[in-house]
Amino acid sequence: MLPTIPVWKQAPFLRLLLPLSGGILLQWYYSFSLLLLYGAGLVIIVFFAVTGLLKGYWLFRYKWTLGVLLTLAFTVLGAWIAHEKNIKHHKKWFGHYYTRGASVFAVLDEPLIEKDRSYKAEASIYAISVNDTITAAEGRIILYFKKDSVLLNQLEYGSAVTFRKTLQPVTNTGNPGAFDYNRYCLFQAITHQVFLNAEDFVTAPRHYGSSFARWLHDSRALLLGILRQYIHGEQEAAIAEALLIGYREDIDRDLTQAYSNTGVVHVIAISGMHLAMIYGLLLVLLRPLQKGRAANLLRGSVILILLWTFALLSGGGASILRSTVMFSFLVVGEYINQRVSVYHTLSASAFLLLCYNPFYLWDVGFQLSYAAVLSIVIFLRPVTSLVYFKNRIVDHIWKLAAVTLAAQILTTPLSIYHFHQIPNLFLVSNLLIVPLSGIVLYAELLLCTVAFFKPLAVITGYFVSWMLKAMNEIIDWINALPFAVSNNILLSAVQTMLLYVLIVLIAAWLMQGKKQLLKYALVILLLMVSGRSFEILTARANRIIVYNVPRHSAIDLANAGSCTFIGDDTCRNDVFIRNFYINPSRLVYRLDPSVSTGALEKVPPFIYFSGKKLLVLNNTERLPYFDGSLRVDIVILSKNAPFSIARLHAQLDCPQYVFDASNASWKIREWKNECDSLHLRRHSVQDDGAFVLDF
């Protein structure tokens, strides 16, 4: 049954959380000025003062204004916090006065992370030197270092580097439906990036950064070293790193996708599950400290210190911070003998975290973490009561399954919205993998504890390796099943919210039995089906898409829901390139690449498509001579094609030139200058994002 006490009475913080979140959203999408926010705050304070003067009948009559004023106050507070958290609004943000050729003084915020072609590290800028004038600055950037640099062994957390190479803004690919990388970086105060060769930078002898942060990084490095030394198998060690401290740089992309497809990616993304296991272990180990108030205080303090240390060691992501704050409330509540509603704890922890970082509101881990816990709290008891088993073992298995099923109810809409898939075998995967991952986590903690005694560490390492290998093989086996996952499911933000309304109405109808709720649910369902049908009907336009895939040529010609790909075989065969750069667009436009476009004819170097004539030129194509009367709708230049725009313009009648991402930057600049001088329309995919033409 639903709680007899209304949720808003069990969770007073919920009344503050909702307007705070609303204020954050309003500020991000409408960007109010600081002056307007201060003005709104002052007006609210004045109205509070006026309301405070009311007495007797008038106070009773206008009591509701206090609630309205409080809601408005926390809305303004949320907007102000979001404004102040945006690095671009800081007076000292380096972007306000940085110019090409300026010297940049930056300090590494993390150790170097090895990539395919470089080493990467995030860094904070502390000063900018423009025209020999040094100015204190704020902001963060991404540094890429060439692998052959002799100075790499001098770089670690806290290392200072100075360079003059031009910073490049962080940009998106501009492909339809692509991940908003620019926003993701901005939420971390990162706005620019730069690639440095050995001769482009110098290091300072002094190290910066906090001692505590240095200890955290050193501890992470120590733990990673232990795992890599004693756990056999590259992917087994990679999963162990992710499971223990959330380090995922070494995991193979295909294996990560397999964990996602089977619905157990939360195992390798540090979350509340891991912290719950740590908390349970600490309760057992510290059980002797339960007697006496002083012993209880010591026990609670130790638990809090260790939980927060683990959270920070694991990277301090939004989901792990949510769990840590909630467990902190639980520990404090036990010490003062005060039981707090889980709804209140959830809303209070979310409120505090959003005050700390309002951009957590867009964090997928934050959203899924709260959705999972809330879903378990609401639906676990009703789901568990559906079936009863007398056998104790079977009953325990069913309770574990019930937790998974309950969590899935409110996380599924978010999972579809963000990842466009449903892991159909999530229940089987979780029943098998979650218990195994718990054993592995405890075994890894044991391994790190006994690492100083090599014989015992070797034995423990073999056990952990065997367990991890078994986990990976189970995941690969489930993922290989043809019905393991349903892909390419598109939900808009509005559809996702409607789906949540539908779930709430159906759940309330099942729990309360009110037929009126079912009628409302059917109306919502009808709205969703109608909207979906309209999208499908309007997604069948003819479309030419030239993708922004760095160093590659990639074109989709779409017609009536089908599409034909023209471009590099790498883009066709590389799973990562296809999933990251191309598939999001096909998902948005509902294109099926397995069905070839019928209205297409290739007569190299020309392509005739649905009444449009395209000329695709690269460094191997030869252009026959034309006298300038040949009409071409679009010319697409790729792979530094050895043609000048002037020559093409003299031979062709073409209104639109497109330069794809396989061209060098210098070549694109030449073509752009020529187009501008000849007053021709041009589109650089590298600079302007994907070229999309609907007709």
N, C-alpha and C positions, 0 to 999 in steps of 0.2 A: 504493500500500500504506500501511497505518497505520504510524506511527513505531515503530521497533523498540525504542527506549528509552521506557519508560512516561512519560506526560505529567507525572505528579507528581514524577518525578525530573528532568525537563527544567525544571520550574517549581516550585522549592521554595516560592516565595511563594504558590503555590496552596493549600498546606497552611495558610497563615496567613489567606488571603483568605476561604476558606469559613467558618471559625468567626467571623471578624470580621463577615462579612455576616449570619451567623445571629444573632449578638448584636444587631446593629442591628435586624433584623426582630423579634426577641423583645422588645426594649425598646419598639419602636413599638406593637406590638399588645398587650403586657401591662403596660407602664409600671411597671417596677420602681422602688422608691425608691432614693435615693442611698445610704442606710444599708445596704440589702440588697446593693447592688453592692460597696460597700467591704468588707462582711463576707465576701462570696464571694471577693473578691480576697485578703483576709487569709488565709482558709482555704487558698487555692491556694498562697500563698507558704509557709505552714507545711508543706504537703505537699511542696513543692519542697525545702525545707530537710531534711525527713526523708529524702527520696529521695537527697539529696546525701550523706547519711551512710552509705548502703549501700555495701558493698564485696564484691568477689569473687563468690561464688555468688549471693548475694542481689541484688546489682546486676544480674547477668545475668538472674536469674529475673524481676525486676520492672522490667526496662528499659522495658517497654511503658507503664508508668505515666507516664513522661516525656512520651510523645506525647499521652496523655490529658490530663495537666495543662496541656501547652502549648495544646491545643485549647480547654480550658476557660478558660485565661487570656485567649486572644484573643477568645473569646466574650464574656467579661466586659468586655474592653476595648472591643469594638464596642458593647455595651450602654451603657457609660459615656460613650463619645463621642456616641452618639445622645441620651442624657439631657442632656448638657451643651450640645449644639447646639440643643436645643429652647428657644426664647427664653422660653417660659412657665415654665421651670424656673429662670430667672435671678432672683436676689434683687432686682435693680434693674429688672426688667420693669415698665413703667409700668402694666400692667393690674392689678397687685397693689394699687395705691392710687389709681388714677384714679377720679374721681367726676364726675358731670354738673356742668358749669359751671367745671371746673378750667381754668386757662390752660396751654396746651401750647406748648413751644418746640421747633421742629423745623427740621432743615436738609435741603434738597433733595439727594438722592443722584444726580440726573440732570437734564439739561435738560428743559424742558417738551415733552410730546408732544401734538400736536393730535389731538383726537377730534371726533366729529360735533357734540356739544353743549358741549364743554368742553376744557380743557387738563389733562393728567394728568402727575403726577410722583410717584415714590416718594421718601419722606423718612425720615430717622432722628430719633427723639425723643431729646433730650438732657436735658430738664428738664420737670418738672410743678410747677405752683404750685397748691396746695390750701390754702384758708383762709390766704392770704398766706404760706404756708410753701413755699419752693422746694426741691424734692428732685431730685437727679440721677437720671436715668432712662435706660432702654434700650428698644429696640424700634423697629419700622419700621411705617409707615402709608402709605396711598395718598391723595394729595391731588388733588382735582378742583377746578379754578378756572373760574369763569364766564368766558366768552369776552370779555365787555365790560368786564372789570376793567381799570382804568387802570394798575394796578401790575404787569401781566403783563410789561411790557418790563424790569422790574427783577429778574425771577426767572430764575435760571440755576443751574447746578450750584454748590452751596456757599452759596446764598442762605438766609438764616434768616427764618422766619416765626413769628409768635406769634398764637394765636387761642384763643377760648374756646368756639367752637361744639362741640357734643357729638359725640364720636367714635362711629361706628357699627361694630359688629363685622362683619368679613368673613363672609358667609354663602353657603351653596350655594342653588341654586334649589329643591332638595328634589324635583325631578322624577325619576322612576325612570330609572336608567341614566345620569344626568347626570354631567358632568365634576365632579370633586371640587375646586372652586375654593378652598374653605376650606383644604384640605390643601396645595394648590399654593402658596398664599400663606404659610402657616405655615412651609413648608420654606424660605422666603426671609425668615423672621422677621417677616413682615407679618401683623398680626392685626386692624387696624382701618382705617377709611377715613372721609373727610369731604368734603363739597362746600362750597366757600367762595365766597361772593359778595365783591365788592370791599370792602364794609364789614365783613366778618367777620375780616379779618386785617390785620396790620401787618408790615412788613419791617424788618430791622435793617440798618444801614449797613455792618456788617462782614460779610465773607464767610468761610465756614468750608470744611472739606474739605482733602484733601491736594493738593499742587502736582502730583504725578504724575497723579492722577486728573483734575485740571483739564486737564492737558496732553492726556490721552487724549480727553476730551470735546471739547476744542478741535480736536484733530487729526481726530476723527470729523466734526465740523462742517465743517472745511475740506475733507475728502474728499467729503462729501455735497454741498457747494457746487460743487465742481469737476464732479462727475457731473451735477448738475442744470443746470449752465450749458452743458455741451458735448454732453450726450446728449439727443437729440430724442425726444419721445413720453413721456407720463406713465408708462405701464407699462413702457416700455423702461428709463427712468431708475430706476423702482422695482426692476426685476429687477437692474439694475446695482448698486444700493445693497445689495441682499441678497447678491449674488454676491461683492462685494468685502469688505464689512465686516459682513454679517449684519443690516443694518437693513431690517426687513420691514414697517414701519408704513405705507408708501405703496403696498404691493401690493394690487391689487383682490382681494377674497375669491374671486371666481369664477376668477381666474387662478391663485391659490394652490391652489384645489381641482383645477383642471385639471392642474397639476404633480403633485399628489398622485395623481390618478386614473391618470396615465400612468407612475407609478413613478419620477419623477425629482425629487421634492421635495427630495432631498438636495443638488441643485444650488443651491437658493436657501436652504438652511440650512447655514451654515458648518460644515464637517465635515473629516474626515481627507483627503478628496479634494482640498480646497482647499490644505490645509497640505502635502500631498505635492507639489502643483504648485509651491508657493512654495519648498519644500525643494529640488526638482529645479532650479529656476531659480538658487537660491543656489549650488548645487554647480557649475553651469556658470560663473557669474560669478566665483566665488572659486577657480577651478581653479588660477590661478598661485600660490596660497598653499599648495600641497601639498608643497612641498619644504622639509625641515627641521622640527625639532620645534617651534621657536618660531613658524614660519609656520603650522604645523598648529594650534597653540594659538590663534593669532590668528584663523585661519579658523573653528575650532570656536566660539570666543567670539562672533564676529560672527554666525554662523548661529544660535546660541542666543538672542542678544539680539534679532535680527530676528524669529525664530519666536515668541518670547514676546510681543514687541511686537504682532505681527499677531494673536496669540491674544487679547490684552487689548483691542486695538482692535475686534475683532469681537464683543466682549461677554463673552468668557470662558465660553462655554457648556460643558456637560459633555463633549460630543463633541469639541470643538476642544481642550479641555484634555487629554483622553485622547491625542489625536494629538500634542500638543505634548510631553507627558511621554514618550511612546514615542520620538519623534524626538530628544528630549534624551538618552535612554538610548543611542540609536544613535550620536549625535555623540560622546558621552563614550566609548562603546565603541570607536569608530574611533580616537580619540586615544590610548587606552591599549592599542590593538591587541588588544582582547578582544571576541570575538564571543559574543553572548548569545542563548540560545534565544528565539524570538519568543513562545513560551508563557510563559517567565519574564518577558519584558518586559511582556506583556499583564497577567499577574497582579500584577506589581509596581506597574505604573501604576494599576491598579484599586485596589490596596491603599492606595496613597498618596492617591489622590483621595477614597476613602471615609473615610480618616482626616481629611482636610481638610473634607469635607462628606458625612456619612453618608447624607444625603437624596438624593444622586445615585443611590442604589439604585433610586429610583422615577422617575428622570428618563428619559423616552422616548429622548431623544438618547443618553444614556449607554448604555442597554440596546441600542439598535440599532447604535451604534458598535462596541461590543465584539462583538456577535453577528456583524456584517458582517466584521470583521477575522478573528475566529476561524473563521468559515465559509470565508473565502478561504484561510486558512492550511491548513485541513484538506482542503478539497475542490477547490482550484484544480488541483492536479496530476492527480487522477483525472478531473476533467471535461475538462481540456485533452487528456488522452491518449485520449479517446473518438474523436476525429477528427484525422486528419493531412492537411494540404494542402501540396503541393509549391510552389504559387505563394506567393511571399513576402507579397504584399499580402493575399491571401485568408487566409493563415495569421495575419497581424497582426489582421485583423478577427475571426477566430475566437478568438484569445487575449483580445481585448477582450470578446467575448461570453462567453467562459468565466469571466472575472472576474465579470461581472454574474450569470451563472447560479450560480456558486459562492457569491457573497454572498447570493443570494436563499434559499439552502437553510435557513440558520438565522435569517434575518430575517423570513421569511414568517409563522411562527407569531406573532411579536411584532406584526407589522403587522396581522394579522387581529385579534389581541386588543385592540389600542389603537384601530385605525381601522376595523375591521369591513369591510374590502374587500381585494380582490386586483386589482392592476393587470395585466390579462391581457397587455398589449402592452409590458410593462416592458423586454423585450429590445430591441425595435425602438426604443423611446424612448431607452434608454441608448446604443445604438449611434449614434444621430443626435445626441443632445443633449450627452453627456459630452465628445466631442471639440470641439464648438462652444463649450461653456462654458469649456473650457480655453483656447481661443484668445481668448475674450472676457475672461477673467481676466487673461491676460498683456497684452492690449490696454488694459484698464483701468489696470493698473499703469503702462504706458507713458504713458497719458493723464495720470495724476497726476504723473508725472515731468516731462512736457514742458508742464504747464499754464502755466508762466511764459512760454512762447513761444506766443502766441495762434494764429498761422497753423498751426503744427504740431498744436496742441491741437484746433483746429477740424476738421482733416482726420481726426485720430485719433477724435474724437468722432463724426463721420459714419460711420466704419467700424464703431465699436462699436455705434452705433444701428442700423445695417443688420443686423449680426449678431444683435443682440438681437431685432429685429423678426422675423427669420427663425426664431429659436428659439421665440418666442411663437406664431408662425403654425403651426409644426410641432406644437407642443403642442396648440394648439386643434384642428388637423386630426385628430390621433390621438385626442384626447379626444371628438371628435364621432362617432367610429365607434361603432356600436351595441354592439360586443362589447369595448370598450376596458377596462371595469372590471366586476368582479363585486361588487355591493354587499350590504349587510345580512347579513353573515356574523357570527354571534355565537359567540365562544369564551369560556368561563369560564377562570379561572386554573388550575383543575385540568385542564381539557381542553387548555389550552395546554402544561402540563407533560407530559401524556400524549403530546401530539403531538411534543414534543421527544424523549421516550423512543422513540417510534416511529421518528423520523428517525434517531436514533443506532443503533438496532437494525438497521434496513434498510441503513444505510450500512456498518455493521460486517459484515453478512452479505454485501453485494456485494464488499467489500474482502477479507474473510477466507474467505468461502465456507462458513461453518459453518451447517449446516441448523438447529441448535438455536436460533440467533439468529432465524431466520425464524419458528419456532414462537412464540417470545416476542413477536415483532412482531405476529403474527396475534392473539395473546391481547390485546395492548394495543389493537389495532384493534377487536376485538370489544367491549371495554370502552367505547371511545369511541362506537361505533355504538349500544350499548345505552343509554348515558347520554343520547345525543342523542335517541333515540326516546322515552325517558321524559320529557324536557323538552318535546318537541313535544306529547305526549299531555296533559301537565299544564298546558299554556299555553292551554287552550281554555275557560277559565272566563269567566263574564260579569263585566264589569268597567266601572266608571265612573271616569274619570280627569279631574280638573280641574287643568290645568297652571298652574304659576307662570311666566307670561310677562309681564314688567313692562309695565304700561299696556295690557294686552290681555286679552281673554276667549278661552279655549281649552279645549274639552272633547272628549274621546274617549269614545264609547260602544262597547265591544268585546264581541263575541260570537263564539265558535267560530273565532277567528283572523282575523275581519274587524272593521272598525271604521268608525264614522261620525263625522265631525268636525262639531262645532257651535261656532261662535265667529266671531271677526273674520276677514274676508277677508285681512287682512295676514298673519295667522299661516298661512293656507293658501297664500299666494302668495310670501311672502318666503322665499327659499332659506335665508338665515342663521338666521332665527327657527325655521324648520321643522327644520333640521339640528341646531341647538344645543339647543332647548328640547323639541321634540316627538318627533323621530325616535328618539332614544336609548330612550325609553320603548316605542315601537312595536317596536324591535329586541329589547328585553328580553322583552316579552310576545309577540313573534312575531305582530304584527298587520299585516294587509295593508289599507292605506287605500283601495286601488283596488277592494276588494270591499265593498259596502255591507252594513251590519248588517240582517238580515231582521226581527228581533224588535223593531221600532221603529215608533212611530206618533207623529206630531206633531199636537197640537191646541192651538196657542198660547193661553196661555203654558205649557201643560203638554206634557210629553214622557212617553210610556208606553214603557218599555224593559224587556223580559224580566221582567215582573211588578212592576217598580218604577215609581212615579209621581213624576216630577220636575217642579218648578216653577222655571223660569228667568226671573228678573225683572231688567230693566235700566231705564235712564232713559226708555225709550219705551214700555214695556209698561204696560197698565192691568190692575189686578186686580179682577175681578168680586167682588161682595159674597158672602161665605159666612158662615154662622152659627157657625162654629167646629167643625162636625162633619166637614168635608171632610178626609179622610186623605191626606196627602202624605208620601212617604218622605224626600225631600230638597228643600230650598229653596236655590237657587243665586242669589246676589245679585251683580250686576255693574254697572259704569259708574255708581257712586253712585246706585243705584236709590232713588227718593224714597219709601221705605217704612221705617217704624219696625218693630223686632222686636215691640214690644208690639201694634201693629196686626195684624201677620201672625199672631201667636200667638192673638189674639182671634178671628181668622177661620179659622185652619187648625189641624189636628191634625198637627203635624210634629215628629219627634224630632231632626232634624239640619239645621243651617243652615251653608252654605258661602259664604264671601266670596272671590271670585276676585281676581286681581292687577290688574284694571282699575279697582278702587276706590281712592280716595284714603285715605291713612293715617288722617286724622282721622275719616273716615266709618267705617272698620273699627273704630276705637277705640270709637265710639259704639255700634255694633252689638254688639261684644264685651261692653261694660258692660251693655247691655240683656239679652243672653243670660245673663250671669252672675247678674244680679238675678232672672231668671225661671227659673234652674236648667235652662237648655237647652243641649244639646250644640252646640258651634260649632267651625268650622275656618276659620282665616284662611290662605289659600294664600300670601299675602305674608309672613306670619310663620312659619307651620308647614310650608311646602313643599306640594307637590302633594297633593291629596285623592284617595285611591285606595280604592275600595270593591269588594271581590271578593264575589261571591255566586253 
